[in-house]
Amino acid sequence: MVPESSHAVATAIQLALAPVFLLTGIAGILNVISGRLSRIVDRGRALSEGRNASVPAQAVRLELQVLERRHRWTSVAMAACTVAAFLVCAVIATLFVEALFSAPLDGLIGVLFTGAMLALVIGLAFFMREVHLVTIKRRRSD
């Protein structure tokens, strides 16, 4: 016969599977955002160091301004998605605390999960804004 606490832990593991998959998705999003952020930084360094001397100074200044805006939007997106990942981890931990100690933490789990979803939506919105800045720049240069 399985002790009651073992059954509760098994149930917590089953409940934690969905948030773990969500955490994997957020990790993928963070990977994409960090890749874009590194390209923004690399392009900014290349422009600041004057590697492309054939480009007029005014055009370099304008592009550096756009890169700075993109950097800000991307950084906020990364921060918000990181907060979402942290909150999902807190949901998983709270599920296990609830199972191990038979604590009524349903409300806290709901709040943490809702916070994670809000942070993820905010992160994705900022990321979408950064992508929009790139498409506007490309349309103007065409």
QUIVENRA-V111043 format. One record per residue. N is the residue number from 1. RES is the residue in one small letter. PSI is psi in whole degrees, -180 to 180 (999 if undefined). BURIAL is 1 if it has 16 or more other ideal C-beta (glycine too) atoms within 10 Angstrom, else 0. D_LAST is the distance of its C-alpha to the last C-alpha in Angstrom with 1 decimal. Layout:
N_RES_PSI_BURIAL_D_LAST, N_RES_PSI_BURIAL_D_LAST
This chain:
1_m_140_0_71.4, 2_v_128_0_68.1, 3_p_156_0_68.6, 4_e_-40_0_66.9, 5_s_-35_0_64.7, 6_s_-39_0_63.4, 7_h_-40_0_62.6, 8_a_-40_1_60.7, 9_v_-42_0_58.7, 10_a_-40_0_57.9, 11_t_-40_0_56.7, 12_a_-39_1_54.5, 13_i_-42_0_52.9, 14_q_-42_0_52.2, 15_l_-29_1_50.7, 16_a_-12_1_48.6, 17_l_-45_0_46.9, 18_a_-47_0_44.3, 19_p_-31_1_43.3, 20_v_-41_0_43.1, 21_f_-38_0_40.6, 22_l_-42_1_38.6, 23_l_-38_1_38.8, 24_t_-41_0_37.5, 25_g_-42_0_34.4, 26_i_-38_1_33.8, 27_a_-39_0_34.2, 28_g_-42_0_31.4, 29_i_-44_1_29.1, 30_l_-36_1_30.1, 31_n_-45_0_29.3, 32_v_-45_0_25.7, 33_i_-43_1_25.4, 34_s_-33_0_27.0, 35_g_-43_0_24.8, 36_r_-40_1_21.7, 37_l_-41_1_23.7, 38_s_-36_0_24.6, 39_r_-38_0_21.0, 40_i_-46_1_20.2, 41_v_-44_0_23.3, 42_d_-43_0_22.8, 43_r_-41_1_19.3, 44_g_-42_1_21.0, 45_r_-43_0_23.9, 46_a_-41_0_21.9, 47_l_-41_1_20.2, 48_s_-35_0_23.6, 49_e_-3_0_25.5, 50_g_35_0_23.3, 51_r_-26_0_22.7, 52_n_83_0_19.6, 53_a_-16_0_21.2, 54_s_-11_0_18.6, 55_v_132_0_16.2, 56_p_149_0_17.5, 57_a_-39_0_19.7, 58_q_-41_0_18.0, 59_a_-37_0_14.7, 60_v_-44_0_17.0, 61_r_-43_0_18.9, 62_l_-43_0_16.0, 63_e_-37_1_14.9, 64_l_-36_0_18.6, 65_q_-44_0_19.0, 66_v_-42_1_16.4, 67_l_-37_1_18.2, 68_e_-42_0_21.5, 69_r_-45_0_20.6, 70_r_-40_1_19.5, 71_h_-44_1_22.7, 72_r_-48_0_24.8, 73_w_-43_1_23.6, 74_t_-40_1_24.0, 75_s_-42_0_27.4, 76_v_-40_1_28.7, 77_a_-43_1_27.6, 78_m_-41_1_29.5, 79_a_-44_0_32.5, 80_a_-41_1_32.8, 81_c_-33_1_32.6, 82_t_-41_0_35.2, 83_v_-41_1_37.4, 84_a_-44_1_37.1, 85_a_-42_1_38.2, 86_f_-44_1_41.1, 87_l_-35_1_42.2, 88_v_-40_1_42.2, 89_c_-39_1_44.4, 90_a_-37_1_46.6, 91_v_-47_1_47.0, 92_i_-46_1_48.1, 93_a_-41_0_50.6, 94_t_-36_1_51.9, 95_l_-41_1_52.5, 96_f_-38_0_54.7, 97_v_-43_0_56.5, 98_e_-43_1_57.2, 99_a_-42_1_58.6, 100_l_-37_0_60.6, 101_f_7_0_62.2, 102_s_40_0_62.3, 103_a_138_0_60.6, 104_p_88_0_59.2, 105_l_22_1_55.5, 106_d_-43_0_53.8, 107_g_-44_0_52.6, 108_l_-41_0_51.1, 109_i_-43_1_49.4, 110_g_-42_0_47.9, 111_v_-45_0_46.7, 112_l_-43_1_45.2, 113_f_-42_1_43.4, 114_t_-42_0_42.1, 115_g_-40_1_40.9, 116_a_-43_1_39.2, 117_m_-40_0_37.3, 118_l_-44_0_36.3, 119_a_-40_1_35.1, 120_l_-42_1_33.1, 121_v_-43_0_31.5, 122_i_-45_1_30.6, 123_g_-44_1_29.2, 124_l_-35_1_27.1, 125_a_-43_0_25.9, 126_f_-38_1_24.8, 127_f_-42_1_23.1, 128_m_-37_0_21.2, 129_r_-41_1_20.2, 130_e_-43_1_18.9, 131_v_-39_0_16.9, 132_h_-39_0_15.5, 133_l_-39_1_14.5, 134_v_-44_0_12.4, 135_t_-34_0_10.6, 136_i_-45_0_10.1, 137_k_-42_0_8.8, 138_r_-37_0_6.3, 139_r_-38_0_5.3, 140_r_-32_0_5.6, 141_s_-15_0_3.8, 142_d_999_0_0.0
